[in-house]
Amino acid sequence: MNNNNNMNMAELMAMLAKMDKKDLEQGISKVSQMLKNNDTDSIINNIKKNK
């Protein structure tokens, strides 16, 4: 499980590196809201739906 998590973090960091500042700020804001409002499973499901 740990390897999979590390790979996902690497993918996430690669995606973040490609975004411009405005998109990055919007993404961070969305993630912050999700972390405040949802449990882990619903966050993961939202991320998968938005790919």
NORFENJO-V378664 format. One record per backbone hydrogen bond with DSSP energy under -0.5 kcal/mol. NH is the residue of the N-H (numbers start at 1). CO is the residue of the C=O. If there is no record, write none. Layout:
nh->{NH	NH}
co->{CO	CO}
//
This chain:
nh->{5	6	7	8	9	10	11	12	13	14	15	16	17	18	18	19	19	24	25	26	27	28	29	30	31	32	33	34	35	36	37	38	43	44	45	46	47	48	49	50	51}
co->{1	2	3	4	5	6	7	8	9	10	11	12	13	14	15	15	16	20	21	22	23	24	25	26	27	28	29	30	31	32	33	34	39	40	41	42	43	44	45	46	48}
//
